[in-house]
Amino acid sequence: MTTVERLVGAGIDRVDGPAKVRGTAPYAYEQDPGEPIAHVALVQSTVNRGRITRLDPTRAEALPGVLAVITPANAPRLSGDLASDLPVLQSLDVHYQGQVVAAVVAETSEVARAAVGEVLVEYAAEPPDVRLSARRPDLYAPAHVMGGQATDSVIGDVDGALAAAAVTVDATYETPVQHHNPIEMHTSMARWDGDALTLWDADQGPHTIAKDLVTAFELEPGQVRVVSPYVGGAFGSKAFTHPHQVLAALVARVVGRTVVLELTRQQMFSLAGHRTPTIQRIRLGADPEGRLTAISHEVVEHTARIDEFAEQTATPSRVMYAAANRRTTHRLARLDVPPPTIMRAPGETPGMYALESAMDELAHAIGLDPVELRLRNEPAEDPERGIPWSSRSLVACLRTGAERFGWAGRDPRPGVRTDGRWLVGTGVAAATYPARRRKADCRISVDGRGRYTVEIDGSDIGTGTWTALAQIAADALGVGMDGVELRIGDSRLPFAGGAGGSMGLASWGSAVVLTARELRRRLESSGGSLSPGGLTVDGGVDGPSPHAGERSMHSFGAHFVEVRVDADTGEVRVPRATSVYAAGTIVNAKTARSQFLGGFCMGLSMALHEESVQDERFGHYANHDLAGYHVATNADIGEIDISWLEEDDPYVNELGLKGIGEVGITGAAAAVANGYWHATGRRVRDLPITPDKFFRP
């Protein structure tokens, strides 16, 4: 009997790599519907709040090549069950600047964009309210935060413990609005065949988009098909339906043609979501030896007036460290802003920045090494839920990272090391992200020649799903990867939740494994004989792990960085970093390293560069492109040592994997901020740490 080498864990090259390099992997804009395509351009509101009083499309309609101008006056009516800003062109009311108020469809994109400037729009506007403050009198507690988690949590007497603590930290940390900025702009190409809609789309889960389109146009599920095999980055911005997807379908129905709508880079700053800004007050109490007695994490953030989005920013403080007295709270301000959405590691990314910065401040206040402080506060079980961990290797990550980085012997004093005009420091922070699984269906078929076809509506947003899922399937079926044909990215395939929450591969992979087991069982029971039509098995997973209620499941990691600050200019550099992770089974060593590396780099970018600046007078984002919204590039990234620990977790799912798309970004910004303090002696508590902040009084 031929033995097939195990594929899970190997650093297999991306199977879609050659097609992407050669330009033969079609993204949404590049799809060929087999007919001429009309182009859609958007007329957007120039006010944040008010009502359209006049909208005259006459001059635009007269331009050669313009097929139609669609406005609230002539747009087909959509279902009244749509949420947020999805009822596009259904009302004259304006809820945020950049809202779509009309759409031009033309034979070419150039004509469509030119015609936008010929549409006359006037408003009765009100002054915008966009300023977030912890002192606003209208702050409120949402019913719950994202994922259905509790808005607040209180254990013990936090205020009493803080008052009695030998050492305390009381600090407020702020993070700004941030935008995802994937390389591929949001794009939808729509075509109607009678009452059936096909949408070629850039998204993180076709079934999610299809469901909203079914609702919008009051169709049956079988009448909508969303196709999204290749996606050029997303980071959460393509997880949910946005106005452009509904609008593309609406316009295609009006003109009776295939249309394509690609958002510009500038339009993505108002129409594709953002990470909410946060104001976080952290209070820590500890005994003289550094053992925490109290943790308080209070969060203020914004949401849109048109739709509530409550990011779960304080939740990492519920799991990271032991303390008898604990409190977390979330409060929202409804502002005249576009609806926020998830962005890579929502909640944990800003929350861990604040918590891990405060832990660094506590270590200095006590006179204790910041690694040792974390080790002394390692909880034996989930400190709020009171249940054991499925696995938790944070201590090993910290110790391994410290050794690889060369942390031993670090001088704890800030602002005392120089290299020429560079001030030099080092920083550390922990990382964490929940390990979860959600419903996913799968279909596996084998033909008479013994070739397998695996069908599941998974998504590859650039993370390597085409490769990693094929590895899982091949191992589960006992064949090589060339014996498996994988089909993903199409809502006609068996249902699967989208790529997000680090649940994609954990969910899809579990569904594939269980379905493959059932197929092999049936083959064995039949003696291996196949009918001429082969054999097809439908299977999957119904949702979370059966152990989710009795085990606390999380990935963990540790970041160590060297930070250099130019004493003359305030310029910040990170020449080297070490990150160590514990995330269960690693399916593909090559793509996993890319995910860990990308997450860390995005955290560094958050620390030093990323900020969407909103003009409080007029309400718009002033730096709404990549010229003004700075992200880390190759020149900003030094030597990064990425590694992970072997970790066996039999509780999380059938493969023991925890998901790795998001843990890398959590804590990374705090590590850089802590290193900046160690280099300069200056504590910057409002990100990003731009050069000007070095010269604050």
C-alpha positions, 0 to 999 in steps of 0.5 A, spaced: 500 500 500 502 506 498 503 511 503 501 518 502 506 523 506 502 528 511 501 535 508 498 538 514 504 542 517 508 542 510 510 549 507 507 548 500 507 553 495 500 557 494 497 553 488 494 559 486 500 563 485 502 561 478 495 564 476 496 570 480 503 572 477 501 570 470 494 575 471 490 569 469 486 569 476 480 573 475 478 578 480 471 581 480 473 587 476 476 582 471 470 577 470 468 576 463 460 576 463 460 575 455 457 581 453 459 589 453 459 592 460 456 598 463 460 602 468 457 605 474 460 612 478 457 615 484 454 621 486 456 622 494 453 627 499 458 633 501 454 634 508 454 629 514 447 630 516 441 633 513 436 632 507 437 633 499 432 639 497 434 639 490 437 633 485 437 635 478 440 630 473 439 633 467 445 635 464 448 629 466 443 625 462 445 629 456 452 627 456 453 622 450 454 615 453 450 616 459 445 610 459 441 613 466 442 617 472 439 613 478 436 618 484 432 617 490 426 619 485 427 614 480 430 608 483 426 601 484 424 600 491 428 595 495 425 591 501 424 595 508 428 590 512 435 592 510 439 595 515 444 600 516 446 604 509 444 598 505 437 601 503 441 605 497 437 611 494 431 610 498 430 616 501 432 624 501 435 623 508 443 624 509 446 620 515 454 621 513 458 625 508 460 620 502 453 617 502 451 615 495 445 620 493 445 618 486 449 613 481 451 614 473 451 609 469 455 610 462 458 606 456 465 607 459 468 609 466 471 615 464 464 618 461 460 615 468 465 619 472 465 625 468 457 625 468 458 625 476 460 632 476 454 634 472 449 632 477 446 638 481 445 636 488 443 641 494 442 640 501 438 642 507 444 641 512 445 641 519 452 642 523 456 635 523 457 632 530 463 627 529 467 629 535 468 623 540 469 624 548 469 620 554 465 626 557 459 626 552 453 626 556 449 622 551 454 616 552 450 609 552 451 602 554 449 598 548 445 591 549 451 587 548 458 588 544 460 584 538 459 577 538 453 577 543 458 578 548 456 582 555 457 589 554 460 590 562 463 585 566 464 586 574 467 581 579 469 583 586 470 590 589 474 593 584 474 600 587 476 598 594 481 593 591 484 599 587 484 604 593 487 598 597 493 597 592 500 598 594 501 600 587 496 603 581 496 605 574 491 610 572 492 611 564 487 613 558 489 611 551 486 613 545 486 610 538 484 613 532 479 611 526 483 607 522 481 604 515 483 597 512 485 599 505 486 592 501 490 593 495 484 591 491 478 596 491 471 594 493 468 591 486 461 588 484 459 586 477 452 585 476 448 581 471 440 579 471 438 573 467 430 574 468 429 574 475 436 571 477 441 575 479 449 574 478 454 578 482 461 577 481 464 580 487 470 582 492 468 579 498 469 575 504 464 570 504 459 569 498 453 567 502 453 573 506 452 577 501 447 573 497 443 573 503 442 581 503 441 581 496 435 576 497 432 580 502 433 587 498 430 584 492 425 580 495 428 574 491 428 566 493 435 564 495 436 560 488 435 566 484 441 570 487 449 567 485 455 571 488 461 569 485 468 571 489 474 566 487 479 571 488 480 577 493 485 582 493 485 583 501 480 585 505 482 585 513 474 585 515 472 591 510 469 585 505 466 581 510 459 584 510 454 587 505 456 595 503 451 599 499 455 598 492 453 591 492 446 593 493 447 598 488 450 594 482 444 589 482 439 595 482 443 599 477 443 592 472 436 591 473 434 598 471 439 598 465 438 591 463 445 590 462 451 587 466 454 593 470 461 594 474 461 598 480 468 599 483 469 604 489 475 609 488 480 609 493 477 615 496 470 612 496 472 606 500 473 611 506 466 612 507 463 606 503 466 600 506 467 601 513 472 603 518 475 601 525 472 605 530 476 610 535 477 608 542 478 612 548 480 607 554 481 608 561 485 602 564 486 602 572 491 596 575 492 595 582 497 590 584 501 588 591 508 590 592 511 583 588 507 585 582 501 580 583 494 584 580 489 585 585 484 589 580 483 590 573 479 596 570 478 597 563 473 602 561 472 603 553 468 609 550 468 609 542 463 611 536 458 608 532 454 611 526 447 614 528 444 610 522 446 603 525 449 601 531 456 597 531 459 596 538 466 593 538 468 589 544 474 592 545 475 591 553 474 583 552 481 581 552 482 584 559 477 579 561 482 573 559 489 575 559 491 576 567 489 573 574 486 578 578 480 577 584 477 584 582 475 586 575 471 590 571 470 592 563 465 597 560 463 599 553 460 606 552 458 608 545 457 615 542 452 616 536 455 620 531 454 623 524 459 618 521 459 612 516 458 605 519 464 602 522 465 595 521 470 589 523 477 591 522 483 585 523 482 583 530 476 587 532 476 589 539 482 585 541 487 590 537 485 596 540 484 593 547 490 589 547 494 596 545 491 599 552 492 593 556 499 591 554 501 599 555 498 599 562 502 593 564 508 596 561 507 602 566 505 598 572 512 594 571 516 600 571 512 603 577 513 596 581 521 596 578 519 589 575 521 586 569 515 587 564 516 579 562 516 577 569 510 581 571 506 577 566 509 571 568 507 572 575 499 574 573 498 568 569 491 565 570 491 557 572 484 558 568 479 563 565 479 568 570 472 571 568 469 564 566 472 560 571 473 554 566 480 551 564 483 553 558 483 548 552 490 550 551 494 556 553 502 557 552 503 564 553 508 563 558 512 559 553 511 564 548 514 569 553 520 565 555 521 563 548 521 570 545 525 573 550 531 568 549 530 569 541 530 576 542 536 577 547 532 580 552 536 577 558 540 583 562 536 589 559 537 595 563 530 597 565 531 605 565 528 609 560 532 614 555 539 612 557 541 608 551 544 611 544 547 610 538 549 616 535 543 621 534 538 615 535 535 613 542 535 606 543 529 602 547 526 595 547 519 593 548 515 587 549 507 585 549 503 579 549 498 577 544 491 573 544 485 572 540 479 567 541 479 560 537 472 559 535 468 555 529 462 556 526 457 552 521 460 550 515 457 545 510 461 541 505 460 536 499 465 531 497 465 527 491 469 521 488 468 519 481 470 512 478 477 514 477 478 515 484 479 523 483 476 527 489 472 534 488 471 538 494 466 543 494 465 548 500 463 556 500 470 558 503 474 564 501 481 566 499 482 573 501 489 572 500 491 568 506 492 562 502 485 558 503 486 555 496 492 551 498 491 550 506 484 547 505 487 543 499 492 540 504 487 538 509 482 535 504 488 531 501 490 528 508 483 527 510 482 523 504 489 519 504 491 522 497 496 527 494 494 534 493 493 532 485 488 528 487 483 533 489 479 538 486 477 544 490 471 549 489 470 555 493 468 562 493 461 561 490 454 561 493 452 555 489 456 551 493 455 548 500 454 554 505 460 556 509 461 562 513 466 567 511 473 569 512 473 572 518 474 572 526 480 567 525 474 562 524 475 560 516 480 555 516 478 552 523 470 551 520 471 549 513 477 545 515 473 541 520 467 540 515 472 537 510 475 533 515 468 530 517 465 529 510 471 526 508 471 521 514 464 519 512 465 518 505 471 514 507 467 510 511 462 509 506 467 507 501 470 501 506 463 499 507 462 498 500 468 494 499 471 500 495 467 499 489 464 505 486 458 505 481 459 508 475 456 515 477 461 515 483 459 517 490 457 524 493 457 525 501 454 531 504 457 533 511 459 539 515 459 542 522 453 545 525 457 551 529 462 551 535 466 546 538 462 542 543 467 543 548 466 551 547 462 551 553 467 548 558 473 550 555 476 557 554 479 557 547 484 562 545 491 563 541 496 567 544 503 570 543 509 575 545 512 580 541 519 583 542 521 589 539 527 594 538 525 601 537 530 607 535 528 614 535 532 620 532 533 625 537 533 631 532 527 629 528 523 624 532 523 619 526 521 612 529 524 606 526 523 598 528 530 595 526 528 588 529 523 584 532 521 577 535 514 574 535 512 567 538 505 564 537 502 558 540 496 557 535 494 550 535 496 546 529 499 550 523 496 547 516 501 551 512 508 553 514 509 558 509 502 561 509 502 561 516 509 565 517 506 570 512 499 571 516 503 572 522 508 577 519 503 581 516 499 581 522 505 584 526 507 589 520 499 591 521 500 592 528 507 596 527 503 600 522 498 602 527 503 604 532 507 609 527 502 611 522 495 609 521 490 615 522 484 617 519 483 625 520 476 627 520 475 635 519 470 636 525 468 643 522 465 639 515 465 632 517 469 629 512 476 624 512 481 629 510 487 624 508 482 619 504 487 616 500 494 612 500 498 619 499 495 622 506 493 615 510 500 612 511 501 605 512 507 601 513 511 599 507 518 595 506 522 601 508 519 601 515 520 594 516 526 591 519 528 584 521 522 580 523 523 573 527 517 569 526 516 562 530 511 558 533 510 553 538 508 546 537 501 546 541 496 540 541 489 542 542 484 536 542 478 541 544 478 547 539 476 543 533 477 536 529 484 539 526 486 542 533 487 549 529 486 556 532 486 560 526 492 565 525 489 571 521 489 576 527 493 574 533 499 577 530 496 584 530 494 584 537 499 587 542 504 589 536 502 596 537 503 596 545 510 593 544 512 598 539 509 604 544 513 600 550 519 600 546 518 607 544 518 609 552 524 605 553 528 609 548 525 616 550 522 616 557 516 619 553 510 615 554 505 616 548 498 614 549 495 616 543 496 613 537 500 613 532 506 615 535 508 620 529 515 624 530 511 631 532 509 627 539 517 627 541 517 634 541 511 635 546 512 639 552 
